[in-house]
């Protein structure tokens, strides 16, 4: 048993070094990382919860929240190598299920949307990343390798490998993996500079369409003048916009 606990602790420490470049020594990680402390406390409270010692489990979880700023209900299920970075403000509900190798940043909520008993919190597949301040609400499922951008509000399932951003969250277009890659690369806070946002693409499309419409209107005006129409009687488009400028601010 003690050997098993030692190997689990070794895994938990190792994952901190894998995902946080600020980590320097094992002693530093053991003594100053509240996310690690919260997970260790949860291991105890979850076991007590399973033994039917509900009050004691809740009381120890309460003390753990006071010490770490992370609230994990003793009934929640956490997999192996789960990493809670910074930790402050993280809330994980009773029926939440977190798979192996998941990463949660500060301010994340895995919350319920119903007062009914039963499953009411999210299920996270293997390797899910949830950015700071994101809220994942209800008995929904985030597939393996899914990412949730910072401050997003997710109320619907997210497919495996997809990225959800915004309020309410929308799914970004999938990007092909780099040549030779076999898995989606790790993205801190679940965001990257080359996200393929369909909303941004739609705005670019509207800007390009407006430019095309302006060109057709100008052609019609020129034809009217050529055919003898009075240019003074026609309304010139006074409020022209700069499409290049708009495309820059949308990106």
Backbone torsions as a table, in degrees:
resi	resn	phi	psi	omega
1	UNK	NA	-48.1	-179.1
2	UNK	-65.5	-34.4	177.3
3	UNK	-64.0	-41.1	178.2
4	UNK	-62.9	-44.4	179.1
5	UNK	-62.6	-38.1	179.5
6	UNK	-64.0	-43.8	-179.7
7	UNK	-67.5	-35.8	176.7
8	UNK	-65.6	-41.8	178.2
9	UNK	-65.1	-39.5	177.6
10	UNK	-62.3	-40.4	175.7
11	UNK	-61.1	-46.1	-177.9
12	UNK	-62.1	-38.5	178.7
13	UNK	-71.2	-41.5	-179.4
14	UNK	-61.1	-36.5	-178.0
15	UNK	-70.2	-27.6	175.2
16	UNK	-63.3	-44.9	178.5
17	UNK	-66.3	-31.9	179.2
18	UNK	-68.2	-36.0	-169.2
19	UNK	-113.5	-5.0	178.7
20	UNK	-130.2	104.9	-178.6
21	UNK	-66.6	-12.5	179.2
22	UNK	-78.4	-15.7	-179.0
23	UNK	-70.2	133.3	-176.3
24	UNK	-116.3	-49.3	-176.5
25	UNK	-131.3	158.0	177.5
26	UNK	-61.5	-40.1	179.8
27	UNK	-61.9	-42.3	178.5
28	UNK	-61.5	-44.6	-179.4
29	UNK	-63.0	-44.6	-177.7
30	UNK	-65.5	-30.4	-172.2
31	UNK	-103.9	-16.2	-172.2
32	UNK	-128.9	7.1	-178.2
33	UNK	-106.5	100.4	-176.5
34	UNK	-63.5	-30.7	177.9
35	UNK	-61.9	-41.4	176.9
36	UNK	-65.1	-44.0	179.5
37	UNK	-60.5	-41.7	-179.0
38	UNK	-62.3	-40.3	179.7
39	UNK	-67.3	-39.6	178.7
40	UNK	-64.8	-42.4	176.9
41	UNK	-62.6	-40.6	-178.4
42	UNK	-63.8	-35.0	178.7
43	UNK	-58.0	-40.0	179.4
44	UNK	-70.9	-48.5	-176.1
45	UNK	-66.1	-35.4	179.2
46	UNK	-65.6	-38.6	177.5
47	UNK	-65.7	-43.4	178.1
48	UNK	-63.2	-37.8	178.4
49	UNK	-62.1	-42.9	178.6
50	UNK	-65.7	-27.3	178.3
51	UNK	-82.6	-2.6	179.8
52	UNK	89.6	5.1	179.0
53	UNK	-89.1	68.1	-170.1
54	UNK	-63.7	-48.5	-176.7
55	UNK	-63.1	-45.8	-178.8
56	UNK	-61.5	-40.6	178.3
57	UNK	-61.8	-45.6	179.8
58	UNK	-65.5	-38.6	-179.0
59	UNK	-65.6	-44.0	178.0
60	UNK	-66.7	-37.0	176.5
61	UNK	-64.0	-37.0	177.4
62	UNK	-63.1	-44.2	176.9
63	UNK	-63.4	-38.8	178.2
64	UNK	-63.1	-38.9	176.9
65	UNK	-63.9	-41.8	179.7
66	UNK	-62.1	-36.7	-177.6
67	UNK	-80.1	-34.0	-169.9
68	UNK	-113.8	-18.7	-174.0
69	UNK	78.7	7.0	179.8
70	UNK	-113.4	126.9	179.1
71	UNK	-109.2	111.7	177.0
72	UNK	-120.5	118.1	178.6
73	UNK	-65.1	138.5	-178.9
74	UNK	-58.5	-23.6	-179.5
75	UNK	-79.5	-14.2	-179.9
76	UNK	-66.0	150.8	-178.9
77	UNK	-111.6	122.0	179.4
78	UNK	-114.9	136.6	177.5
79	UNK	-83.2	-163.4	-178.7
80	UNK	-88.7	152.0	175.6
81	UNK	58.2	34.1	173.3
82	UNK	-77.3	134.8	-176.8
83	UNK	-121.8	122.9	175.2
84	UNK	-110.1	106.7	-174.9
85	UNK	-87.7	134.0	-177.6
86	UNK	67.1	-53.3	168.7
87	UNK	88.6	-39.4	-170.7
88	UNK	-54.1	129.3	176.1
89	UNK	84.3	2.5	177.5
90	UNK	-73.1	133.1	178.0
91	UNK	-129.4	125.2	-179.4
92	UNK	-124.6	118.8	-173.7
93	UNK	-76.5	172.4	-171.0
94	UNK	-59.4	-43.8	-174.6
95	UNK	-100.8	14.6	176.9
96	UNK	-68.7	145.1	176.5
97	UNK	-128.9	123.2	-177.1
98	UNK	-117.1	122.9	-177.8
99	UNK	-76.8	178.7	179.2
100	UNK	-63.7	148.1	170.3
101	UNK	65.2	23.3	177.4
102	UNK	-82.2	154.9	178.4
103	UNK	-129.4	127.7	177.4
104	UNK	-122.1	134.0	176.7
105	UNK	-99.8	174.7	-174.4
106	UNK	-61.2	148.7	177.5
107	UNK	78.9	5.9	-179.6
108	UNK	-76.8	138.6	175.2
109	UNK	-122.1	125.2	168.9
110	UNK	-107.0	90.2	-168.2
111	UNK	-113.4	170.0	177.6
112	UNK	-102.7	157.9	179.7
113	UNK	-120.6	12.5	-177.2
114	UNK	-138.6	150.1	174.0
115	UNK	-92.1	0.5	-179.0
116	UNK	-76.8	152.3	175.0
117	UNK	-70.1	165.8	178.3
118	UNK	100.3	-168.4	-177.1
119	UNK	-65.8	117.8	-177.9
120	UNK	-141.7	7.6	179.8
121	UNK	-123.5	164.2	-173.2
122	UNK	-69.9	160.7	171.5
123	UNK	-118.9	125.2	-178.6
124	UNK	-107.6	128.1	176.3
125	UNK	-76.2	-176.5	-178.0
126	UNK	-64.2	133.6	172.3
127	UNK	74.0	20.4	178.4
128	UNK	-72.3	141.8	176.8
129	UNK	-121.0	128.4	179.4
130	UNK	-122.9	119.6	-175.6
131	UNK	-73.7	168.4	-174.1
132	UNK	-58.8	135.1	174.6
133	UNK	78.4	0.0	-177.6
134	UNK	-73.5	148.4	177.9
135	UNK	-120.4	121.6	177.2
136	UNK	-113.9	114.0	-165.8
137	UNK	-123.1	135.1	174.9
138	UNK	95.5	173.3	-178.6
139	UNK	-79.3	57.6	-178.5
140	UNK	-101.7	170.1	-177.7
141	UNK	-123.3	130.9	172.1
142	UNK	-105.1	116.1	-175.3
143	UNK	-66.0	166.6	-178.7
144	UNK	-55.5	132.6	177.4
145	UNK	77.2	5.8	178.8
146	UNK	-69.4	155.3	179.1
147	UNK	-129.9	143.5	176.2
148	UNK	-124.0	121.5	-178.4
149	UNK	-68.8	159.7	-179.1
150	UNK	-57.8	137.3	176.4
151	UNK	67.6	9.5	175.9
152	UNK	-71.5	155.8	174.4
153	UNK	-121.3	109.2	-174.0
154	UNK	-105.0	122.4	180.0
155	UNK	-125.9	2.6	177.5
156	UNK	-130.4	160.5	179.9
157	UNK	-57.0	146.6	175.1
158	UNK	-116.7	123.3	-177.7
159	UNK	-63.5	159.1	177.8
160	UNK	-58.4	132.8	177.1
161	UNK	79.3	-4.7	-177.7
162	UNK	-85.9	163.9	177.5
163	UNK	-120.6	130.4	-179.7
164	UNK	-114.2	132.3	178.1
165	UNK	-139.3	158.2	171.8
166	UNK	97.3	176.3	179.9
167	UNK	-130.5	113.1	-14.3
168	UNK	-65.9	159.3	-173.1
169	UNK	-65.5	141.9	174.5
170	UNK	-122.5	155.4	-176.3
171	UNK	-89.8	127.3	176.0
172	UNK	-77.1	153.7	175.3
173	UNK	-62.4	140.4	-178.7
174	UNK	-72.0	138.4	176.6
175	UNK	-99.5	139.2	176.9
176	UNK	-64.4	147.0	178.3
177	UNK	-68.1	149.0	174.6
178	UNK	-58.5	152.9	-177.8
179	UNK	-58.3	128.8	179.5
180	UNK	88.9	-10.5	-178.7
181	UNK	-80.6	145.5	179.0
182	UNK	-113.0	-8.3	179.5
183	UNK	-147.2	157.1	178.3
184	UNK	-64.4	130.0	-178.6
185	UNK	-67.6	153.3	179.3
186	UNK	-66.2	136.2	178.4
187	UNK	-125.3	114.5	177.7
188	UNK	-60.9	134.1	-177.9
189	UNK	61.1	14.7	174.2
190	UNK	63.9	24.0	178.0
191	UNK	-131.3	156.9	175.8
192	UNK	-146.4	166.8	-174.7
193	UNK	-74.4	-17.5	-173.7
194	UNK	-112.1	33.2	179.6
195	UNK	-65.4	138.4	-176.7
196	UNK	-98.2	78.4	-173.3
197	UNK	-80.4	120.5	-179.0
198	UNK	-65.2	-28.7	178.1
199	UNK	-66.1	-42.3	177.6
200	UNK	-64.5	-41.1	178.0
201	UNK	-61.3	-38.8	179.9
202	UNK	-65.7	-40.8	178.9
203	UNK	-64.5	-43.0	176.2
204	UNK	-58.9	-40.7	178.9
205	UNK	-63.0	-40.1	178.1
206	UNK	-65.6	-39.2	178.4
207	UNK	-63.5	-45.5	179.6
208	UNK	-63.5	-38.1	178.2
209	UNK	-64.6	-38.8	178.9
210	UNK	-64.2	-39.4	177.6
211	UNK	-62.1	-44.2	179.1
212	UNK	-63.0	-40.9	179.0
213	UNK	-64.2	-40.8	177.7
214	UNK	-60.6	-42.5	-179.4
215	UNK	-62.9	-39.6	179.4
216	UNK	-67.9	-39.6	178.2
217	UNK	-63.5	-43.0	178.6
218	UNK	-61.8	-38.9	178.4
219	UNK	-65.2	-43.0	178.2
220	UNK	-61.4	-43.7	179.5
221	UNK	-60.7	-43.3	-179.7
222	UNK	-63.5	-39.6	178.5
223	UNK	-65.9	-38.0	178.3
224	UNK	-63.1	-41.4	178.0
225	UNK	-64.8	-41.5	-179.4
226	UNK	-63.2	-33.1	-179.0
227	UNK	-87.3	5.5	174.4
228	UNK	103.5	5.0	177.6
229	UNK	-70.5	157.8	-179.5
230	UNK	-90.2	119.8	179.4
231	UNK	-63.9	-27.8	-180.0
232	UNK	-67.5	-24.1	-178.4
233	UNK	-83.0	-10.0	-178.4
234	UNK	-99.8	143.6	178.6
235	UNK	-85.1	114.7	176.3
236	UNK	-76.4	146.1	177.7
237	UNK	-74.0	105.0	-175.7
238	UNK	-85.0	-29.2	-173.0
239	UNK	-95.9	61.4	-178.7
240	UNK	-72.8	148.4	177.2
241	UNK	-117.1	162.3	-179.9
242	UNK	-99.0	104.4	-176.3
243	UNK	-63.4	-33.7	179.9
244	UNK	-64.7	-40.2	178.5
245	UNK	-64.5	-44.8	-179.8
246	UNK	-63.1	-41.0	178.0
247	UNK	-63.0	-35.1	179.3
248	UNK	-67.5	-42.9	-175.7
249	UNK	-75.9	-20.0	177.9
250	UNK	-75.0	-35.7	-177.8
251	UNK	-66.6	NA	NA
